[in-house]
Amino acid sequence: MANRSGISTPATPLARLSPQPSRSIRILGVPLDMGASRRGVDMGPSAMRVAGLETRLEALGHHVTDGGNIRVEVAETRASGDRTAHYLAEIAETCARTAEAVVATLEADETPLVLGGDHSIAAGSVSGVAEFYRRRGQSIGVIWIDAHADINTPQTSPSGNVHGMPLAALLGLGPRPLADLFGYAPKIAPENTVLIGVRDIDAAERENIRRAGMTEVYTMRDIDERGMRTVMEEALRAAGRGTAGYHVSLDLDWIDPEDAPGVGTPVRGGATYREAHLAMEILADHGRLLSFEMVEVNPVIDEHNRTADLAVELACSAFGKKIL
């Protein structure tokens, strides 16, 4: 194939030109913001719906239903509890309800698309996917795309904010009310768990990563030096090795605040608009996505719903939208 200057360039692989198979997708909102210091991400599910999530996925040929929101307690009506893990009991209750809803979605042969809320909800969504496949004698991988590692425990967290603890819970490090959903821990294996895009890691989290046995951790420097394609291909291989497929947990603060200003905890130096889309497009090409979630969209500090609109764009890329 020749470009506009007449120079020959490689043809686009046929696999990337083929349409993605249609799915039945169920949207589940989890409007929880008890896990963070900054309020507002409880409105994230509504913001993403307003940005046309259902309509834009249906335009790709998918059948989409909206399962509504998981019931969440209101922070102002509850005491924050232990300062090492604020609102832990309430968050664990929400995660248990989320996990059951995810199991029911998969049992109905639908793909869960979970909208947060803060990232503590992932303890529930991933537990639900892991439990569904455990009952079938299979395990799952997890692709955790985030500026933060989210692998603190109540003993190591400098803030006591539970949205910094869900990955620790899923890997069996605690806190116990989140780690023990469905009565067992860990939910996922460290060799099938991949962190992508991290750039703001607490000192204690580095030790927790080692304690958990994780080896697949890609920082923003790795993406800068090696490129998004290499990182994603390696990550998907690791998450998919010996598993039924993988859950993708996408925190919008992974993207640079220039493109995603409305997030719970923005950190400069994140992925660009095109890097983020490329990651999702490669994910779609591999075709082993079991479930997907997007978290930490905060309309209170967003600009004209830009971040929610970007989240919907990325979801469309993950579910098969192509340039060509």
Secondary structure as the mmCIF struct_conf table of DSSP 4:
data_model
#
loop_
_struct_conf.conf_type_id
_struct_conf.id
_struct_conf.beg_label_comp_id
_struct_conf.beg_label_asym_id
_struct_conf.beg_label_seq_id
_struct_conf.end_label_comp_id
_struct_conf.end_label_asym_id
_struct_conf.end_label_seq_id
STRN STRN1 ALA A 2 ALA A 2
TURN_TY1_P TURN_TY1_P1 ARG A 4 SER A 5
BEND BEND1 GLY A 6 GLY A 6
STRN STRN2 SER A 8 SER A 8
HELX_LH_PP_P HELX_LH_PP_P1 PRO A 10 PRO A 13
HELX_RH_AL_P HELX_RH_AL_P1 LEU A 14 LEU A 17
BEND BEND2 SER A 18 SER A 18
HELX_LH_PP_P HELX_LH_PP_P2 PRO A 19 SER A 22
STRN STRN3 SER A 24 VAL A 30
TURN_TY1_P TURN_TY1_P2 MET A 34 GLY A 35
BEND BEND3 ALA A 36 ARG A 38
HELX_RH_3T_P HELX_RH_3T_P1 VAL A 41 MET A 43
HELX_RH_AL_P HELX_RH_AL_P2 GLY A 44 VAL A 50
TURN_TY1_P TURN_TY1_P3 ALA A 51 GLY A 52
HELX_RH_AL_P HELX_RH_AL_P3 LEU A 53 GLU A 58
TURN_TY1_P TURN_TY1_P4 ALA A 59 GLY A 61
STRN STRN4 HIS A 63 ASN A 69
HELX_RH_3T_P HELX_RH_3T_P2 ALA A 75 THR A 77
BEND BEND4 ARG A 78 ARG A 78
TURN_TY1_P TURN_TY1_P5 ARG A 83 THR A 84
BEND BEND5 ALA A 85 ALA A 85
TURN_TY1_P TURN_TY1_P6 HIS A 86 TYR A 87
HELX_RH_AL_P HELX_RH_AL_P4 LEU A 88 GLU A 107
TURN_TY1_P TURN_TY1_P7 ALA A 108 ASP A 109
STRN STRN5 THR A 111 GLY A 116
BEND BEND6 GLY A 117 ASP A 118
HELX_RH_3T_P HELX_RH_3T_P3 HIS A 119 ILE A 121
HELX_RH_AL_P HELX_RH_AL_P5 ALA A 122 ARG A 134
TURN_TY1_P TURN_TY1_P8 ARG A 135 GLY A 137
STRN STRN6 GLY A 141 ILE A 145
BEND BEND7 ALA A 147 HIS A 148
TURN_TY1_P TURN_TY1_P9 PRO A 154 THR A 156
BEND BEND8 PRO A 158 SER A 159
HELX_RH_3T_P HELX_RH_3T_P4 VAL A 162 GLY A 164
HELX_RH_AL_P HELX_RH_AL_P6 PRO A 166 LEU A 170
TURN_TY1_P TURN_TY1_P10 LEU A 171 GLY A 172
BEND BEND9 GLY A 174 GLY A 174
HELX_RH_AL_P HELX_RH_AL_P7 ARG A 176 ALA A 179
TURN_TY1_P TURN_TY1_P11 ASP A 180 ASP A 180
HELX_RH_3T_P HELX_RH_3T_P5 LEU A 181 GLY A 183
BEND BEND10 ALA A 185 ALA A 185
BEND BEND11 LYS A 187 ILE A 188
HELX_RH_3T_P HELX_RH_3T_P6 PRO A 190 ASN A 192
STRN STRN7 THR A 193 VAL A 198
HELX_RH_AL_P HELX_RH_AL_P8 ALA A 203 ALA A 212
TURN_TY1_P TURN_TY1_P12 GLY A 213 GLY A 213
STRN STRN8 VAL A 217 THR A 219
HELX_RH_AL_P HELX_RH_AL_P9 MET A 220 ARG A 226
HELX_RH_AL_P HELX_RH_AL_P10 MET A 228 GLY A 240
TURN_TY1_P TURN_TY1_P13 ARG A 241 GLY A 242
BEND BEND12 THR A 243 ALA A 244
STRN STRN9 TYR A 246 ASP A 251
HELX_RH_3T_P HELX_RH_3T_P7 LEU A 252 TRP A 254
STRN STRN10 ILE A 255 ILE A 255
TURN_TY1_P TURN_TY1_P14 PRO A 257 ASP A 259
STRN STRN11 VAL A 263 VAL A 263
BEND BEND13 GLY A 264 THR A 265
BEND BEND14 ARG A 268 GLY A 269
STRN STRN12 ALA A 271 ALA A 271
HELX_RH_AL_P HELX_RH_AL_P11 TYR A 273 HIS A 286
STRN STRN13 LEU A 289 VAL A 295
STRN STRN14 VAL A 297 VAL A 297
HELX_RH_3T_P HELX_RH_3T_P8 PRO A 299 ILE A 301
BEND BEND15 GLU A 303 GLU A 303
TURN_TY1_P TURN_TY1_P15 HIS A 304 ASN A 305
HELX_RH_AL_P HELX_RH_AL_P12 ARG A 306 ALA A 318
TURN_TY1_P TURN_TY1_P16 PHE A 319 GLY A 320
#
